[in-house]
Amino acid sequence: MTQSTQPVALITGASSGIGRASAMALAKVGYRVFGTSRKPMSAPTDGITMLVADVTSDTSVQALIDAVMAAMGRIDLLVNNAGYALSGAAEESSIGQVQSLFETNFHGVVRVTNAVLPILRAQGAGRILNVGSVFGLIPGPFGAYYAASKHAIEGYSESLDHEVRPFGIRVAVIEPWATKTSIEANSPQGDRPVPAYAQTFARYQTAFDTAMAEGDSAEDVAATVVRAARDRTPRPRYPSGKAARQTSFARRFLPRSLFDRTLRKQFNIA
């Protein structure tokens, strides 16, 4: 085992999108980065090592942590980014499909975090950044289970932060809005379609695609990750980008009826 003085970051779901951009951004500012993917792949740049890991498996996660510790002897930053979206009306997904989503998006975060926490406690310092979403703050029509998983991340992260502060560990949530990645294009739809929702969903999808096309880049979100990783006094939440900040503000301060009408108009389901 090599005991490194260079800060070490571990990022799940670093094969593409926000995870890959964050790995590159953290390496650029001096972190030794370990990223995970479900299949073997080459590292995007120097200072990054890609490892195969499945966040839904206790055995795979423990093997990942053991490999990083064997190589570096420490972990300073954990970025829980692995996850995927699920689109369609809530009624259109089976319980099994919902369970699979939560196994990655929420239980995967818990599984990796629980494996890393003993190391951070022993070090007396560390930071955990969980990549959430603005949909962890607002309703997600035609994405109810993705929104539910991100709402779970919000409650879990803020609660955990209070528990681990005495050990020098802080936890925060990164909250992107529409981001130009492949997550939506690669996401499954409900596995038991209900034709009654088809017309409204088509209008929603058109509006959502427009928002995605005008959204932030993965590199924009990666800059937020770097800022949250290096803040001397971290905040519990980091909305990423102007639209995310505006949405967070509106959710907190607009009257509920006005926010509701605005959301339905934005997604063309009014």
C-alpha positions in Angstrom: 0.0 0.0 0.0 1.2 3.5 -0.9 0.3 6.2 1.5 -0.4 9.2 -0.7 -0.2 12.9 0.3 -2.1 13.7 -2.9 -5.9 14.0 -2.3 -7.7 11.0 -3.6 -11.2 11.1 -5.2 -13.5 8.2 -6.0 -16.3 8.8 -8.5 -18.9 6.3 -9.4 -20.5 6.3 -12.9 -17.5 8.0 -14.5 -17.8 6.4 -17.9 -19.6 9.4 -19.5 -21.5 12.6 -18.8 -21.2 14.3 -15.5 -19.1 11.6 -13.9 -16.5 11.6 -16.7 -16.3 15.4 -16.8 -16.0 15.6 -13.0 -13.2 13.0 -13.0 -11.3 15.1 -15.5 -12.0 18.4 -13.7 -10.8 17.0 -10.3 -7.7 15.5 -11.9 -6.9 18.9 -13.4 -7.0 20.6 -10.0 -4.7 18.0 -8.4 -6.8 15.0 -7.3 -5.7 11.5 -7.9 -9.0 10.1 -9.3 -10.5 6.7 -9.4 -13.6 6.4 -11.6 -15.9 3.4 -12.0 -17.8 2.0 -14.9 -19.8 -1.2 -15.4 -17.5 -2.4 -18.2 -13.7 -2.0 -18.6 -12.7 1.2 -20.3 -9.6 3.4 -20.7 -9.0 6.5 -18.6 -9.8 9.8 -20.3 -6.6 11.5 -19.1 -3.6 11.2 -16.8 -4.3 11.1 -13.1 -7.4 9.0 -13.5 -7.7 5.2 -13.1 -10.9 3.5 -14.3 -12.1 0.5 -12.3 -15.0 -1.9 -13.0 -17.7 -1.8 -10.3 -21.3 -2.4 -9.8 -22.9 -0.2 -7.1 -25.8 -2.7 -6.7 -23.4 -5.4 -5.4 -21.9 -5.4 -1.9 -19.0 -7.6 -3.1 -18.2 -5.4 -6.1 -18.2 -2.3 -4.0 -16.0 -3.7 -1.3 -13.5 -4.9 -4.0 -13.5 -1.4 -5.4 -12.7 0.2 -2.1 -10.0 -2.4 -1.4 -8.4 -1.7 -4.8 -8.3 2.1 -4.2 -6.9 1.6 -0.6 -4.3 -0.8 -1.9 -3.1 1.7 -4.5 -3.3 4.9 -2.5 -3.9 4.2 1.2 -6.6 6.9 1.5 -9.8 8.3 0.1 -10.5 12.0 0.6 -13.5 12.6 -1.6 -16.4 10.4 -2.7 -18.6 11.5 -5.5 -21.7 9.3 -5.8 -22.7 9.8 -9.4 -23.9 6.4 -10.7 -27.6 6.5 -11.7 -30.1 6.5 -14.5 -33.5 8.0 -15.4 -36.8 6.3 -15.9 -39.4 8.0 -18.0 -43.1 7.6 -18.4 -46.2 7.9 -16.3 -45.9 6.5 -12.8 -48.6 3.9 -13.5 -46.6 2.6 -16.4 -43.7 1.1 -14.3 -43.9 -2.2 -12.5 -42.7 -2.6 -8.9 -39.7 -4.6 -10.2 -38.7 -1.7 -12.5 -39.0 0.8 -9.7 -37.0 -1.4 -7.3 -34.2 -1.7 -9.9 -34.0 2.1 -10.3 -33.8 2.6 -6.5 -31.2 -0.2 -6.2 -28.8 2.0 -8.3 -29.9 5.5 -7.7 -30.4 5.3 -3.9 -29.2 2.0 -2.5 -26.1 2.3 -4.6 -25.3 5.6 -3.0 -25.9 4.1 0.5 -23.8 1.0 -0.3 -20.7 2.9 -1.5 -21.0 5.5 1.2 -21.2 2.9 4.0 -18.1 1.2 2.5 -16.1 4.5 2.5 -17.2 6.0 5.8 -15.0 3.9 8.1 -12.0 5.1 6.1 -13.0 8.7 6.4 -13.6 8.4 10.1 -10.2 6.8 10.7 -8.6 9.7 8.7 -10.6 12.3 10.7 -11.6 14.0 7.5 -13.4 13.6 4.2 -16.1 14.8 1.9 -19.0 13.0 0.2 -20.8 14.6 -2.7 -24.0 13.0 -3.9 -25.2 13.9 -7.4 -28.8 14.6 -7.1 -31.0 16.7 -9.3 -33.4 19.7 -9.3 -36.0 16.9 -9.5 -35.0 16.2 -5.9 -36.6 19.5 -5.0 -39.6 19.7 -7.4 -42.2 17.3 -8.9 -41.1 15.2 -11.8 -44.2 14.5 -14.0 -43.5 11.5 -16.2 -40.4 10.9 -14.2 -41.9 10.3 -10.8 -39.6 7.5 -9.7 -36.4 9.3 -10.8 -37.7 12.3 -8.9 -38.5 10.1 -5.9 -35.0 8.6 -5.9 -33.5 12.1 -6.0 -35.8 13.3 -3.2 -34.4 10.4 -1.2 -30.9 11.5 -1.9 -31.7 15.0 -0.5 -33.1 13.6 2.8 -30.4 11.0 3.2 -27.6 13.4 2.5 -28.6 16.2 4.8 -29.4 13.7 7.6 -26.0 12.0 7.2 -24.2 15.3 7.2 -25.4 16.0 10.7 -24.3 12.5 11.9 -20.7 12.6 10.5 -19.7 16.2 11.2 -18.1 15.2 14.5 -15.6 13.0 12.5 -14.5 15.8 10.2 -16.7 14.6 7.3 -19.1 16.7 5.4 -21.9 15.6 3.0 -23.5 17.8 0.2 -25.8 17.3 -2.8 -25.0 18.6 -6.3 -28.3 19.6 -8.0 -28.1 19.9 -11.8 -31.0 20.9 -13.9 -31.2 20.0 -17.6 -27.8 18.8 -18.6 -26.6 17.8 -22.1 -25.7 14.2 -21.4 -27.0 10.9 -22.7 -28.9 10.0 -19.5 -32.3 10.7 -20.9 -31.6 9.2 -24.3 -30.4 6.0 -22.6 -33.1 5.8 -20.0 -35.8 3.1 -20.1 -39.5 3.8 -20.3 -42.2 2.2 -18.2 -42.4 -1.5 -18.8 -46.2 -1.7 -18.9 -47.5 1.2 -21.2 -50.9 2.7 -20.6 -52.2 4.3 -23.8 -54.3 6.9 -21.9 -51.1 8.8 -21.1 -49.6 8.8 -24.6 -50.8 12.2 -25.8 -49.8 14.1 -22.7 -46.5 12.3 -22.5 -45.7 13.3 -26.1 -46.2 17.0 -25.3 -44.1 16.7 -22.2 -41.3 14.9 -24.0 -41.2 17.7 -26.6 -40.9 20.4 -23.9 -38.3 18.3 -22.0 -36.2 17.8 -25.1 -36.2 21.5 -25.7 -35.0 22.1 -22.1 -32.3 19.5 -22.5 -31.0 21.0 -25.7 -30.7 24.4 -24.0 -29.2 23.0 -20.8 -25.8 23.1 -19.2 -22.9 21.0 -20.3 -21.5 18.2 -18.2 -18.4 20.3 -17.8 -20.6 23.1 -16.2 -21.8 20.6 -13.6 -18.2 19.3 -13.1 -17.2 22.8 -12.2 -19.8 22.8 -9.4 -18.5 19.4 -8.2 -15.0 20.9 -7.9 -16.3 23.9 -6.1 -18.2 21.8 -3.6 -15.2 19.5 -3.1 -12.9 22.5 -2.3 -15.2 24.8 -0.3 -13.7 25.4 3.1 -17.2 25.7 4.6 -19.4 23.4 2.4 -23.1 24.1 1.9 -25.6 21.3 2.1 -26.8 21.9 -1.5 -25.1 23.1 -4.7 -27.6 24.0 -7.4 -25.6 23.8 -10.6 -26.3 26.5 -13.1 -28.6 29.5 -13.5 -31.7 27.5 -14.2 -31.1 25.2 -11.2 -30.6 28.2 -8.9 -33.8 29.9 -10.2 -35.8 26.7 -9.8 -34.5 26.2 -6.3 -35.5 29.8 -5.4 -38.9 29.5 -7.0 -39.7 26.2 -5.1 -38.9 27.9 -1.8 -40.6 31.2 -2.3 -43.3 31.1 -4.9 -46.9 30.4 -3.7 -47.6 26.7 -4.3 -50.4 27.4 -6.8 -48.2 29.6 -8.9 -45.3 27.2 -8.9 -47.7 24.4 -9.9 -49.1 26.4 -12.8 -45.6 27.4 -13.9 -44.3 23.8 -13.9 -47.3 22.5 -15.8 -46.9 25.3 -18.4 -43.1 24.6 -18.7 -43.7 20.9 -19.4 -46.7 21.7 -21.7 -49.1 19.5 -19.6 -51.4 22.4 -18.5 
